[in-house]
Amino acid sequence: MSAPSTGTTAETEGDGRTGRKIVLWRHGQTSWNLERRFQGSTDIELTETGVAQARRAARLLASLKPDAIVASDLQRAAATAAELAAVTGLPVEHDDALRETYAGEWQGLTHDEILGKYGEQYAAWKRGEPVRRGGGELETEVADRAAPVVLAHADRLPAGGTLVVVSHGGTIRTTIGRLLGLESSYWEGLGGLSNCCWSVLGEGARGWRLMEHNAGTLPEPVLGDDD
């Protein structure tokens, strides 16, 4: 299994840009998360708890002294990013390529409703098969749109710089899988992120590697993984 070229391999060591970090931060809690309702690209706002989560996490992430923030334009991610911007004074660049997976007929359904109506499709997806959930996007298509945006912003960082990407559970997982060079059938093995938790990729001589996963708090239940 060969890793895709990311422009961050040993050949970049001489240009002074190594040691960069990418923090992939999931948005705070929404009412649909609590209901285990698949959000996908539906634009759902944060709950009061979600805002408080974002505010707390922002104080922690600010200690990393990030150089740049980029976020999905959906309001749950944009509002989460705004809390970090308020603490750091950094601007937020929004990009619709960082939105959650479009999942067609699955969107708005609860987990139990999806199992009842699309049980075979759900099982195939969990097995790692390429599935257009609800007639929507493949996970590889999500990575095709999101990963290049993350890399483009990372390429602007100074040596040792840190980029914070504020996005969604499914999009973060597929982006991590792509940047690590994992085959898509193994992406599910990365597990989900709890609301307002994050993962950290660090740049080494052979590309990006996973330094932390689902960090930020004591372990909490993962609600609404892909949304």
PyMOL commands that set and color helices and strands:
alter all, ss='L'
color gray80, all
select helices_A, chain A and resi 10-15+31-34+48-62+75-88+96-98+104-106+111-126+133-135+139-154+169-180+184-190
alter helices_A, ss='H'
color red, helices_A
select strands_A, chain A and resi 21-26+68-71+92-94+162-167+198-204+207-215
alter strands_A, ss='S'
color yellow, strands_A
deselect
rebuild
show_as cartoon
